[in-house]
Amino acid sequence: MKYFFLSEGWTVGRVWASDGLWQITAWRRQPDIQQMNICLVEKGELFWLFRVEDAVITVEVKPITSVPTVTSGQGIGKVMLRRLMSAEQVIERLGTASARCHLQNIELIVQ
């Protein structure tokens, strides 16, 4: 599995595998991309952890609303994520002092 963090208010767009743009008809399914119940909080901004299958090599992400703000002019249209993270890199990132981790909907199992 591979991972990436995505800012609150952004969504996944197109997806690429090693043979090019993900084709649902060729793969006979959507790519396996799941938002985890873990997010980082940095400077008041939430970054949600996403898990993707190994076949995915690039993910396009874009703001949910593409309405430009008055103060900043035109916002960012889309971003291509080409360097997805390994599980070890995620753990290292979660352990940094500059980030706080929030867990949601986690069941506590006591034995």
Secondary structure, DSSP 8 states (H G I E B T S, - for coil): -EEEEEETTEEEEEEEETTEE--HHHHTS---EEEEEEEEEETTEEEEEEEE-TTEEEEEEEES----BTTTBS----EEE-S-B-HHHHHHHHT-TT-EEEE-S------
